[in-house]
Amino acid sequence: MIITIDGPASAGKGTLAKEVAARYGLAYFDTGMIYRAVGLEMYLSHKNLDSEEEAEKVAKDLSFAKMISLSEDADFRSPLGGKNASIVSAYPKVRNTLLKMQQDFAKNPILPDGKIAKGVVYDGRDTGTVVCPRADIKLFITATAEVRAQRRYKEFQSKGLTISYEEVLKDIIARDERDSKRSSAPLKPAEDAFIIDTSLLTIEQVREKVFKIIDSH
Ligand code: C5P
């Protein structure tokens, strides 16, 4: 069973994808992590983020272990980390290099306790369109940029990060622009995706809708 959950930044995909994975005994793959890892590695090793070739080299050297170790850095989930990820993720050579790693995960999906899972929940931007075009269920989770900025702002505040709502909104709009205008795998729902706009919904309402779709499958 493969479920893909795509959508723009801060639409609530991560929380939802983890809940879906836990409920249905599926492994979880946060594909944004691979682009965050490449962007952060470039930044930490002072590589030129404008160079597709440099980014491709870093992508070729990426392993799960390296990604996990980079995820412990404070900038992995910071606004800077998000920006760097969206820059490197626009390079077709980087996307091609990282495609197999994402697809291979479904061949041997492992749960955090080491047991074999019954399938995978992918969370990203292109998992229903490019990574797993034959997924069993595809969801596209979205919300207005303002609502997403508000949610991300609260999250940063709870982590003690000093950033204004306006800055968060500007960053979200810039990321949306880069993610949806890039030539390679632009952010868009798969033709057969269920589109859920969460702007006016609580997390409980979103959960209810999604579980209903999956249960009826
Ligand atoms: O989901 P997250 O915010 O962690 O993703 C970081 C960045 O990685 C996104 O802004 C997007 O540019 C890129 N990304 C992507 N394709 C994916 C997942 C993430 O291009 N499947």
Residues whose N, C-alpha, C, O or C-beta is under 5 A from the ligand:
A	BS01	C5P	A9 T31 G32 M33 Y35 G82 A85 S86 S89 D123 G124 R125 D126 T127 R175 D179
